[in-house]
Amino acid sequence: MATVYSVQKTKWDQDTPTTRIKPNEFKGRVRVAYANYVAAAEQSDIHMFNLPNGARILTMEVAHAALGGSTTLAVGHAAYNNADGTAVAADVDEFKAAAASTGIAVTGAALTEALGRHTVVDADEDGMPVTVSLAGANGTGAISLTCTWVLD
């Protein structure tokens, strides 16, 4: 069986000279962003928090009360500008597609590479605004979002 190395392991001790590994790839500090919101019979795009440029998303978790019949929640981002000033359109389900929120639940978001896991944020000084979208029907109750990320 062949021995192979990850990109980061190669940078660390296989390249000559060695190549610097970014802190958001190795030995970075894990940080947490947390926000909560209490919906009052509404459908809305809720801006929860902004993640800074260079942040690598590790995990997300959305928790909510039973928000009401036919309600759904999705996790995404609002429109923002990337680091070079180019506009990025809103994507309400970048990290989690809309799913029923009719019962109390805690679910993951950014669970796969296709859904933003390990994404490195490319944003201007305002960061990337992470959102939870409440849709389908008017919802009432508590919603919280937690994101772990690494930068430095």
mmCIF file of the C-alpha atoms, coordinates in Angstrom:
data_MODEL
# 
_entry.id   MODEL 
# 
loop_
_atom_site.group_PDB 
_atom_site.id 
_atom_site.type_symbol 
_atom_site.label_atom_id 
_atom_site.label_alt_id 
_atom_site.label_comp_id 
_atom_site.label_asym_id 
_atom_site.label_entity_id 
_atom_site.label_seq_id 
_atom_site.pdbx_PDB_ins_code 
_atom_site.Cartn_x 
_atom_site.Cartn_y 
_atom_site.Cartn_z 
_atom_site.occupancy 
_atom_site.B_iso_or_equiv 
_atom_site.pdbx_formal_charge 
_atom_site.auth_seq_id 
_atom_site.auth_comp_id 
_atom_site.auth_asym_id 
_atom_site.auth_atom_id 
_atom_site.pdbx_PDB_model_num 
ATOM 1   C CA . MET A 1 1   ? 0.000   0.000  0.000  1.00 0.00 ? 1   MET A CA 1 
ATOM 2   C CA . ALA A 1 2   ? 1.319   3.445  -0.928 1.00 0.00 ? 2   ALA A CA 1 
ATOM 3   C CA . THR A 1 3   ? 1.978   6.155  1.616  1.00 0.00 ? 3   THR A CA 1 
ATOM 4   C CA . VAL A 1 4   ? 0.434   9.494  0.690  1.00 0.00 ? 4   VAL A CA 1 
ATOM 5   C CA . TYR A 1 5   ? 0.195   12.817 2.515  1.00 0.00 ? 5   TYR A CA 1 
ATOM 6   C CA . SER A 1 6   ? -2.497  15.445 2.977  1.00 0.00 ? 6   SER A CA 1 
ATOM 7   C CA . VAL A 1 7   ? -1.879  18.894 1.561  1.00 0.00 ? 7   VAL A CA 1 
ATOM 8   C CA . GLN A 1 8   ? -1.103  20.193 5.054  1.00 0.00 ? 8   GLN A CA 1 
ATOM 9   C CA . LYS A 1 9   ? 1.192   17.286 6.025  1.00 0.00 ? 9   LYS A CA 1 
ATOM 10  C CA . THR A 1 10  ? 3.074   17.807 2.772  1.00 0.00 ? 10  THR A CA 1 
ATOM 11  C CA . LYS A 1 11  ? 3.570   21.492 3.586  1.00 0.00 ? 11  LYS A CA 1 
ATOM 12  C CA . TRP A 1 12  ? 4.713   20.591 7.115  1.00 0.00 ? 12  TRP A CA 1 
ATOM 13  C CA . ASP A 1 13  ? 7.424   18.036 6.497  1.00 0.00 ? 13  ASP A CA 1 
ATOM 14  C CA . GLN A 1 14  ? 7.498   16.816 2.906  1.00 0.00 ? 14  GLN A CA 1 
ATOM 15  C CA . ASP A 1 15  ? 8.236   20.069 1.030  1.00 0.00 ? 15  ASP A CA 1 
ATOM 16  C CA . THR A 1 16  ? 11.811  21.327 0.878  1.00 0.00 ? 16  THR A CA 1 
ATOM 17  C CA . PRO A 1 17  ? 11.860  23.975 2.109  1.00 0.00 ? 17  PRO A CA 1 
ATOM 18  C CA . THR A 1 18  ? 8.757   23.508 4.230  1.00 0.00 ? 18  THR A CA 1 
ATOM 19  C CA . THR A 1 19  ? 5.748   25.636 3.408  1.00 0.00 ? 19  THR A CA 1 
ATOM 20  C CA . ARG A 1 20  ? 3.837   27.677 5.971  1.00 0.00 ? 20  ARG A CA 1 
ATOM 21  C CA . ILE A 1 21  ? 0.493   26.162 7.017  1.00 0.00 ? 21  ILE A CA 1 
ATOM 22  C CA . LYS A 1 22  ? -2.270  28.712 7.581  1.00 0.00 ? 22  LYS A CA 1 
ATOM 23  C CA . PRO A 1 23  ? -3.545  28.984 11.172 1.00 0.00 ? 23  PRO A CA 1 
ATOM 24  C CA . ASN A 1 24  ? -7.061  28.161 9.959  1.00 0.00 ? 24  ASN A CA 1 
ATOM 25  C CA . GLU A 1 25  ? -5.611  24.784 8.860  1.00 0.00 ? 25  GLU A CA 1 
ATOM 26  C CA . PHE A 1 26  ? -3.357  23.897 11.812 1.00 0.00 ? 26  PHE A CA 1 
ATOM 27  C CA . LYS A 1 27  ? -2.939  25.165 15.392 1.00 0.00 ? 27  LYS A CA 1 
ATOM 28  C CA . GLY A 1 28  ? -5.609  27.832 14.963 1.00 0.00 ? 28  GLY A CA 1 
ATOM 29  C CA . ARG A 1 29  ? -7.861  28.909 17.817 1.00 0.00 ? 29  ARG A CA 1 
ATOM 30  C CA . VAL A 1 30  ? -11.403 27.575 17.602 1.00 0.00 ? 30  VAL A CA 1 
ATOM 31  C CA . ARG A 1 31  ? -13.990 30.258 18.204 1.00 0.00 ? 31  ARG A CA 1 
ATOM 32  C CA . VAL A 1 32  ? -17.732 30.216 18.606 1.00 0.00 ? 32  VAL A CA 1 
ATOM 33  C CA . ALA A 1 33  ? -20.444 32.493 17.291 1.00 0.00 ? 33  ALA A CA 1 
ATOM 34  C CA . TYR A 1 34  ? -23.837 32.192 18.975 1.00 0.00 ? 34  TYR A CA 1 
ATOM 35  C CA . ALA A 1 35  ? -27.059 34.094 18.417 1.00 0.00 ? 35  ALA A CA 1 
ATOM 36  C CA . ASN A 1 36  ? -30.671 33.656 19.368 1.00 0.00 ? 36  ASN A CA 1 
ATOM 37  C CA . TYR A 1 37  ? -33.940 35.165 18.214 1.00 0.00 ? 37  TYR A CA 1 
ATOM 38  C CA . VAL A 1 38  ? -37.544 34.798 19.319 1.00 0.00 ? 38  VAL A CA 1 
ATOM 39  C CA . ALA A 1 39  ? -39.951 34.878 16.386 1.00 0.00 ? 39  ALA A CA 1 
ATOM 40  C CA . ALA A 1 40  ? -43.390 36.409 16.928 1.00 0.00 ? 40  ALA A CA 1 
ATOM 41  C CA . ALA A 1 41  ? -45.852 35.071 14.321 1.00 0.00 ? 41  ALA A CA 1 
ATOM 42  C CA . GLU A 1 42  ? -43.645 35.925 11.348 1.00 0.00 ? 42  GLU A CA 1 
ATOM 43  C CA . GLN A 1 43  ? -41.750 34.721 8.299  1.00 0.00 ? 43  GLN A CA 1 
ATOM 44  C CA . SER A 1 44  ? -38.348 36.388 8.029  1.00 0.00 ? 44  SER A CA 1 
ATOM 45  C CA . ASP A 1 45  ? -34.666 36.236 7.140  1.00 0.00 ? 45  ASP A CA 1 
ATOM 46  C CA . ILE A 1 46  ? -32.969 36.581 10.520 1.00 0.00 ? 46  ILE A CA 1 
ATOM 47  C CA . HIS A 1 47  ? -29.441 37.989 10.493 1.00 0.00 ? 47  HIS A CA 1 
ATOM 48  C CA . MET A 1 48  ? -27.725 36.042 13.289 1.00 0.00 ? 48  MET A CA 1 
ATOM 49  C CA . PHE A 1 49  ? -24.035 37.095 13.194 1.00 0.00 ? 49  PHE A CA 1 
ATOM 50  C CA . ASN A 1 50  ? -21.193 37.957 10.814 1.00 0.00 ? 50  ASN A CA 1 
ATOM 51  C CA . LEU A 1 51  ? -18.160 35.720 10.304 1.00 0.00 ? 51  LEU A CA 1 
ATOM 52  C CA . PRO A 1 52  ? -14.878 37.519 9.544  1.00 0.00 ? 52  PRO A CA 1 
ATOM 53  C CA . ASN A 1 53  ? -12.778 37.236 6.415  1.00 0.00 ? 53  ASN A CA 1 
ATOM 54  C CA . GLY A 1 54  ? -10.514 34.192 6.573  1.00 0.00 ? 54  GLY A CA 1 
ATOM 55  C CA . ALA A 1 55  ? -12.649 32.240 9.054  1.00 0.00 ? 55  ALA A CA 1 
ATOM 56  C CA . ARG A 1 56  ? -12.837 28.502 8.273  1.00 0.00 ? 56  ARG A CA 1 
ATOM 57  C CA . ILE A 1 57  ? -16.285 27.127 9.175  1.00 0.00 ? 57  ILE A CA 1 
ATOM 58  C CA . LEU A 1 58  ? -16.073 23.936 11.231 1.00 0.00 ? 58  LEU A CA 1 
ATOM 59  C CA . THR A 1 59  ? -19.638 23.202 12.334 1.00 0.00 ? 59  THR A CA 1 
ATOM 60  C CA . MET A 1 60  ? -23.042 24.829 12.719 1.00 0.00 ? 60  MET A CA 1 
ATOM 61  C CA . GLU A 1 61  ? -26.022 23.836 14.819 1.00 0.00 ? 61  GLU A CA 1 
ATOM 62  C CA . VAL A 1 62  ? -29.509 25.306 14.725 1.00 0.00 ? 62  VAL A CA 1 
ATOM 63  C CA . ALA A 1 63  ? -31.899 24.740 17.639 1.00 0.00 ? 63  ALA A CA 1 
ATOM 64  C CA . HIS A 1 64  ? -35.510 25.793 17.749 1.00 0.00 ? 64  HIS A CA 1 
ATOM 65  C CA . ALA A 1 65  ? -38.822 25.500 19.529 1.00 0.00 ? 65  ALA A CA 1 
ATOM 66  C CA . ALA A 1 66  ? -41.897 24.055 17.810 1.00 0.00 ? 66  ALA A CA 1 
ATOM 67  C CA . LEU A 1 67  ? -42.414 27.071 15.544 1.00 0.00 ? 67  LEU A CA 1 
ATOM 68  C CA . GLY A 1 68  ? -45.834 26.101 14.185 1.00 0.00 ? 68  GLY A CA 1 
ATOM 69  C CA . GLY A 1 69  ? -47.502 24.069 11.456 1.00 0.00 ? 69  GLY A CA 1 
ATOM 70  C CA . SER A 1 70  ? -45.949 24.236 7.965  1.00 0.00 ? 70  SER A CA 1 
ATOM 71  C CA . THR A 1 71  ? -42.922 26.280 9.149  1.00 0.00 ? 71  THR A CA 1 
ATOM 72  C CA . THR A 1 72  ? -39.430 25.634 7.808  1.00 0.00 ? 72  THR A CA 1 
ATOM 73  C CA . LEU A 1 73  ? -35.938 26.851 8.683  1.00 0.00 ? 73  LEU A CA 1 
ATOM 74  C CA . ALA A 1 74  ? -32.923 27.186 6.396  1.00 0.00 ? 74  ALA A CA 1 
ATOM 75  C CA . VAL A 1 75  ? -29.405 28.452 7.195  1.00 0.00 ? 75  VAL A CA 1 
ATOM 76  C CA . GLY A 1 76  ? -27.500 30.598 4.726  1.00 0.00 ? 76  GLY A CA 1 
ATOM 77  C CA . HIS A 1 77  ? -26.133 34.093 4.301  1.00 0.00 ? 77  HIS A CA 1 
ATOM 78  C CA . ALA A 1 78  ? -27.361 37.537 3.328  1.00 0.00 ? 78  ALA A CA 1 
ATOM 79  C CA . ALA A 1 79  ? -25.806 39.506 0.462  1.00 0.00 ? 79  ALA A CA 1 
ATOM 80  C CA . TYR A 1 80  ? -22.307 40.816 1.183  1.00 0.00 ? 80  TYR A CA 1 
ATOM 81  C CA . ASN A 1 81  ? -19.107 41.873 -0.578 1.00 0.00 ? 81  ASN A CA 1 
ATOM 82  C CA . ASN A 1 82  ? -16.100 39.600 -0.800 1.00 0.00 ? 82  ASN A CA 1 
ATOM 83  C CA . ALA A 1 83  ? -12.596 40.827 0.020  1.00 0.00 ? 83  ALA A CA 1 
ATOM 84  C CA . ASP A 1 84  ? -11.992 42.262 -3.469 1.00 0.00 ? 84  ASP A CA 1 
ATOM 85  C CA . GLY A 1 85  ? -15.272 44.204 -3.354 1.00 0.00 ? 85  GLY A CA 1 
ATOM 86  C CA . THR A 1 86  ? -17.292 41.909 -5.623 1.00 0.00 ? 86  THR A CA 1 
ATOM 87  C CA . ALA A 1 87  ? -20.918 41.563 -4.574 1.00 0.00 ? 87  ALA A CA 1 
ATOM 88  C CA . VAL A 1 88  ? -22.053 38.124 -3.392 1.00 0.00 ? 88  VAL A CA 1 
ATOM 89  C CA . ALA A 1 89  ? -25.792 37.432 -3.678 1.00 0.00 ? 89  ALA A CA 1 
ATOM 90  C CA . ALA A 1 90  ? -27.795 36.182 -0.714 1.00 0.00 ? 90  ALA A CA 1 
ATOM 91  C CA . ASP A 1 91  ? -28.148 32.402 -0.483 1.00 0.00 ? 91  ASP A CA 1 
ATOM 92  C CA . VAL A 1 92  ? -30.700 31.486 2.177  1.00 0.00 ? 92  VAL A CA 1 
ATOM 93  C CA . ASP A 1 93  ? -29.828 27.769 2.149  1.00 0.00 ? 93  ASP A CA 1 
ATOM 94  C CA . GLU A 1 94  ? -26.046 27.788 1.629  1.00 0.00 ? 94  GLU A CA 1 
ATOM 95  C CA . PHE A 1 95  ? -25.470 25.804 4.843  1.00 0.00 ? 95  PHE A CA 1 
ATOM 96  C CA . LYS A 1 96  ? -28.783 23.995 5.394  1.00 0.00 ? 96  LYS A CA 1 
ATOM 97  C CA . ALA A 1 97  ? -31.733 23.450 3.085  1.00 0.00 ? 97  ALA A CA 1 
ATOM 98  C CA . ALA A 1 98  ? -35.176 24.366 4.366  1.00 0.00 ? 98  ALA A CA 1 
ATOM 99  C CA . ALA A 1 99  ? -36.564 21.678 6.652  1.00 0.00 ? 99  ALA A CA 1 
ATOM 100 C CA . ALA A 1 100 ? -39.639 21.391 8.839  1.00 0.00 ? 100 ALA A CA 1 
ATOM 101 C CA . SER A 1 101 ? -39.481 23.312 12.109 1.00 0.00 ? 101 SER A CA 1 
ATOM 102 C CA . THR A 1 102 ? -42.844 22.182 13.452 1.00 0.00 ? 102 THR A CA 1 
ATOM 103 C CA . GLY A 1 103 ? -41.345 20.357 16.445 1.00 0.00 ? 103 GLY A CA 1 
ATOM 104 C CA . ILE A 1 104 ? -38.564 21.098 18.923 1.00 0.00 ? 104 ILE A CA 1 
ATOM 105 C CA . ALA A 1 105 ? -35.245 20.111 17.351 1.00 0.00 ? 105 ALA A CA 1 
ATOM 106 C CA . VAL A 1 106 ? -31.493 20.596 17.219 1.00 0.00 ? 106 VAL A CA 1 
ATOM 107 C CA . THR A 1 107 ? -29.994 19.939 13.798 1.00 0.00 ? 107 THR A CA 1 
ATOM 108 C CA . GLY A 1 108 ? -26.683 20.429 12.082 1.00 0.00 ? 108 GLY A CA 1 
ATOM 109 C CA . ALA A 1 109 ? -25.853 22.841 9.301  1.00 0.00 ? 109 ALA A CA 1 
ATOM 110 C CA . ALA A 1 110 ? -22.694 23.024 7.184  1.00 0.00 ? 110 ALA A CA 1 
ATOM 111 C CA . LEU A 1 111 ? -22.544 19.246 7.620  1.00 0.00 ? 111 LEU A CA 1 
ATOM 112 C CA . THR A 1 112 ? -20.864 18.458 4.296  1.00 0.00 ? 112 THR A CA 1 
ATOM 113 C CA . GLU A 1 113 ? -18.354 20.098 1.978  1.00 0.00 ? 113 GLU A CA 1 
ATOM 114 C CA . ALA A 1 114 ? -21.258 20.768 -0.432 1.00 0.00 ? 114 ALA A CA 1 
ATOM 115 C CA . LEU A 1 115 ? -23.095 22.590 2.377  1.00 0.00 ? 115 LEU A CA 1 
ATOM 116 C CA . GLY A 1 116 ? -20.204 24.812 3.415  1.00 0.00 ? 116 GLY A CA 1 
ATOM 117 C CA . ARG A 1 117 ? -18.263 22.664 5.890  1.00 0.00 ? 117 ARG A CA 1 
ATOM 118 C CA . HIS A 1 118 ? -14.631 23.883 5.911  1.00 0.00 ? 118 HIS A CA 1 
ATOM 119 C CA . THR A 1 119 ? -15.501 26.882 3.748  1.00 0.00 ? 119 THR A CA 1 
ATOM 120 C CA . VAL A 1 120 ? -13.083 29.782 4.201  1.00 0.00 ? 120 VAL A CA 1 
ATOM 121 C CA . VAL A 1 121 ? -14.981 33.073 4.340  1.00 0.00 ? 121 VAL A CA 1 
ATOM 122 C CA . ASP A 1 122 ? -14.003 35.564 1.635  1.00 0.00 ? 122 ASP A CA 1 
ATOM 123 C CA . ALA A 1 123 ? -15.561 38.834 2.789  1.00 0.00 ? 123 ALA A CA 1 
ATOM 124 C CA . ASP A 1 124 ? -14.740 42.506 3.175  1.00 0.00 ? 124 ASP A CA 1 
ATOM 125 C CA . GLU A 1 125 ? -14.261 44.147 6.572  1.00 0.00 ? 125 GLU A CA 1 
ATOM 126 C CA . ASP A 1 126 ? -17.971 43.693 7.383  1.00 0.00 ? 126 ASP A CA 1 
ATOM 127 C CA . GLY A 1 127 ? -17.713 39.899 7.175  1.00 0.00 ? 127 GLY A CA 1 
ATOM 128 C CA . MET A 1 128 ? -20.272 37.398 5.920  1.00 0.00 ? 128 MET A CA 1 
ATOM 129 C CA . PRO A 1 129 ? -23.751 37.800 7.497  1.00 0.00 ? 129 PRO A CA 1 
ATOM 130 C CA . VAL A 1 130 ? -25.058 34.348 8.449  1.00 0.00 ? 130 VAL A CA 1 
ATOM 131 C CA . THR A 1 131 ? -28.832 34.023 8.417  1.00 0.00 ? 131 THR A CA 1 
ATOM 132 C CA . VAL A 1 132 ? -31.622 31.703 9.464  1.00 0.00 ? 132 VAL A CA 1 
ATOM 133 C CA . SER A 1 133 ? -34.691 31.914 7.223  1.00 0.00 ? 133 SER A CA 1 
ATOM 134 C CA . LEU A 1 134 ? -38.089 31.169 8.730  1.00 0.00 ? 134 LEU A CA 1 
ATOM 135 C CA . ALA A 1 135 ? -40.603 30.418 5.980  1.00 0.00 ? 135 ALA A CA 1 
ATOM 136 C CA . GLY A 1 136 ? -43.589 28.299 4.971  1.00 0.00 ? 136 GLY A CA 1 
ATOM 137 C CA . ALA A 1 137 ? -45.962 29.846 7.485  1.00 0.00 ? 137 ALA A CA 1 
ATOM 138 C CA . ASN A 1 138 ? -45.814 32.358 10.303 1.00 0.00 ? 138 ASN A CA 1 
ATOM 139 C CA . GLY A 1 139 ? -43.692 30.927 13.099 1.00 0.00 ? 139 GLY A CA 1 
ATOM 140 C CA . THR A 1 140 ? -43.520 31.712 16.791 1.00 0.00 ? 140 THR A CA 1 
ATOM 141 C CA . GLY A 1 141 ? -40.767 30.668 19.199 1.00 0.00 ? 141 GLY A CA 1 
ATOM 142 C CA . ALA A 1 142 ? -37.068 30.611 19.985 1.00 0.00 ? 142 ALA A CA 1 
ATOM 143 C CA . ILE A 1 143 ? -34.388 29.967 17.357 1.00 0.00 ? 143 ILE A CA 1 
ATOM 144 C CA . SER A 1 144 ? -30.649 29.799 18.040 1.00 0.00 ? 144 SER A CA 1 
ATOM 145 C CA . LEU A 1 145 ? -27.639 29.245 15.826 1.00 0.00 ? 145 LEU A CA 1 
ATOM 146 C CA . THR A 1 146 ? -24.143 28.247 16.902 1.00 0.00 ? 146 THR A CA 1 
ATOM 147 C CA . CYS A 1 147 ? -21.116 28.164 14.624 1.00 0.00 ? 147 CYS A CA 1 
ATOM 148 C CA . THR A 1 148 ? -17.602 27.008 15.462 1.00 0.00 ? 148 THR A CA 1 
ATOM 149 C CA . TRP A 1 149 ? -14.879 28.448 13.269 1.00 0.00 ? 149 TRP A CA 1 
ATOM 150 C CA . VAL A 1 150 ? -11.132 28.931 13.254 1.00 0.00 ? 150 VAL A CA 1 
ATOM 151 C CA . LEU A 1 151 ? -9.134  31.935 12.125 1.00 0.00 ? 151 LEU A CA 1 
ATOM 152 C CA . ASP A 1 152 ? -5.852  32.357 14.023 1.00 0.00 ? 152 ASP A CA 1 
# 
